[in-house]
């Protein structure tokens, strides 16, 4: 069975952003009102058993989590990163390997693990971004040297995790950054070095309909801001149909601000119907919800997802 078949058979899953500027910044909703702490210590406190048990109870078939996004902070150790960035173990890359711990917890329930990576690296950090060679203005600074450096970090993770990670969703692969298949193939080679069967998707942003963003994508990134679009077929130009959208509600009411936020823009009946409609054509649905700093989820979102019953 291919990993595209595996994803399709799992029907639906959950996506969470676990990030320094969300879980470790005072006042953010996913911080639960707590203040900032050491990043590595924060990662130490995540209850992976709670995450896995909750996902099992609601019937999720797979789970995505962010390795990083924009800043210098990573949820797992990486010696290649530390060498290039000039950081010490635990300073930017957590000492705990949260990915391996998550895999062990999820595997007990036959829940597959996928990872989120980016195509723009730690560009927000003024020092580390420059050491990797990609920083603002991003549309003017794309270069092969950066991609090769950033892919070497990805390769270390991919080789370490092997087939424990079923696939990768790589954000920020925008054409306005000057990304193309040639550059993206460097990431694909890194992912496949760890797991030849890993499926990879490269995100070129939100589109009006489901598209295969790049020819080498194995599944569609499928980024939307709501659960409305239903694909017509299982495959889009050869890529597994996959939808990713946030369940939460933006505090400011914006279309774009509901990622990793609590609350439910759709109720359980709607979500059950939507997932089954996408599944009926062979597609899969990934639902972004908020994760709090200890590994717990928004109770309202969990109750909504609990109502999803796939046919």
HUKA-V690286 format. One record per residue. N is the residue number from 1. PSI is psi in whole degrees, -180 to 180 (* if undefined). Layout:
# HUKA-V690286
N&PSI ; N&PSI
This chain:
# HUKA-V690286
1&129 ; 2&162 ; 3&-23 ; 4&-42 ; 5&-40 ; 6&-45 ; 7&-45 ; 8&-42 ; 9&-22 ; 10&-16 ; 11&-57 ; 12&160 ; 13&-176 ; 14&144 ; 15&136 ; 16&144 ; 17&116 ; 18&106 ; 19&153 ; 20&-44 ; 21&4 ; 22&-62 ; 23&-13 ; 24&35 ; 25&124 ; 26&135 ; 27&-13 ; 28&151 ; 29&-35 ; 30&-4 ; 31&-14 ; 32&30 ; 33&1 ; 34&163 ; 35&-175 ; 36&153 ; 37&177 ; 38&132 ; 39&-47 ; 40&-38 ; 41&-36 ; 42&-46 ; 43&-35 ; 44&-29 ; 45&0 ; 46&129 ; 47&95 ; 48&-29 ; 49&-37 ; 50&-43 ; 51&-52 ; 52&-43 ; 53&-43 ; 54&-44 ; 55&-38 ; 56&-43 ; 57&-32 ; 58&-6 ; 59&17 ; 60&138 ; 61&-20 ; 62&169 ; 63&130 ; 64&141 ; 65&149 ; 66&129 ; 67&-34 ; 68&174 ; 69&103 ; 70&-49 ; 71&-176 ; 72&-5 ; 73&129 ; 74&148 ; 75&4 ; 76&156 ; 77&151 ; 78&107 ; 79&-32 ; 80&-44 ; 81&-50 ; 82&-38 ; 83&-46 ; 84&-42 ; 85&-19 ; 86&28 ; 87&159 ; 88&154 ; 89&130 ; 90&-16 ; 91&-47 ; 92&-43 ; 93&123 ; 94&146 ; 95&-37 ; 96&138 ; 97&88 ; 98&-33 ; 99&-47 ; 100&-41 ; 101&-39 ; 102&-44 ; 103&-48 ; 104&-40 ; 105&-43 ; 106&-36 ; 107&-31 ; 108&-28 ; 109&10 ; 110&38 ; 111&124 ; 112&152 ; 113&132 ; 114&153 ; 115&145 ; 116&131 ; 117&176 ; 118&162 ; 119&4 ; 120&7 ; 121&-159 ; 122&53 ; 123&-23 ; 124&-33 ; 125&120 ; 126&-33 ; 127&-52 ; 128&-37 ; 129&-43 ; 130&-31 ; 131&-32 ; 132&-25 ; 133&19 ; 134&122 ; 135&177 ; 136&144 ; 137&122 ; 138&-32 ; 139&-11 ; 140&-5 ; 141&6 ; 142&135 ; 143&154 ; 144&-34 ; 145&-43 ; 146&-48 ; 147&-42 ; 148&-39 ; 149&-47 ; 150&-34 ; 151&-29 ; 152&-32 ; 153&-47 ; 154&-42 ; 155&-41 ; 156&-44 ; 157&-48 ; 158&-42 ; 159&-40 ; 160&-41 ; 161&-24 ; 162&-134 ; 163&7 ; 164&-25 ; 165&121 ; 166&-25 ; 167&175 ; 168&136 ; 169&108 ; 170&112 ; 171&169 ; 172&31 ; 173&52 ; 174&143 ; 175&-28 ; 176&-8 ; 177&-5 ; 178&26 ; 179&147 ; 180&175 ; 181&-33 ; 182&-47 ; 183&-41 ; 184&-26 ; 185&-22 ; 186&-40 ; 187&-41 ; 188&-42 ; 189&-40 ; 190&-45 ; 191&-44 ; 192&-19 ; 193&-32 ; 194&-40 ; 195&104 ; 196&-20 ; 197&3 ; 198&137 ; 199&143 ; 200&139 ; 201&142 ; 202&120 ; 203&125 ; 204&17 ; 205&177 ; 206&133 ; 207&162 ; 208&-29 ; 209&172 ; 210&125 ; 211&157 ; 212&110 ; 213&-37 ; 214&152 ; 215&-30 ; 216&3 ; 217&138 ; 218&-27 ; 219&159 ; 220&139 ; 221&-44 ; 222&33 ; 223&121 ; 224&169 ; 225&-1 ; 226&167 ; 227&80 ; 228&-48 ; 229&132 ; 230&120 ; 231&158 ; 232&-24 ; 233&165 ; 234&-40 ; 235&137 ; 236&104 ; 237&39 ; 238&-7 ; 239&140 ; 240&130 ; 241&127 ; 242&132 ; 243&136 ; 244&123 ; 245&159 ; 246&139 ; 247&-26 ; 248&175 ; 249&129 ; 250&131 ; 251&-31 ; 252&4 ; 253&7 ; 254&159 ; 255&-34 ; 256&-12 ; 257&17 ; 258&1 ; 259&139 ; 260&42 ; 261&153 ; 262&179 ; 263&172 ; 264&116 ; 265&-18 ; 266&146 ; 267&177 ; 268&-38 ; 269&-44 ; 270&-47 ; 271&-39 ; 272&-46 ; 273&-42 ; 274&-49 ; 275&-42 ; 276&-34 ; 277&-43 ; 278&-42 ; 279&-33 ; 280&-27 ; 281&6 ; 282&11 ; 283&169 ; 284&157 ; 285&128 ; 286&128 ; 287&117 ; 288&127 ; 289&170 ; 290&141 ; 291&133 ; 292&169 ; 293&-24 ; 294&-3 ; 295&5 ; 296&165 ; 297&168 ; 298&121 ; 299&-38 ; 300&-41 ; 301&-41 ; 302&-42 ; 303&-35 ; 304&-47 ; 305&-27 ; 306&-21 ; 307&-4 ; 308&122 ; 309&112 ; 310&147 ; 311&*
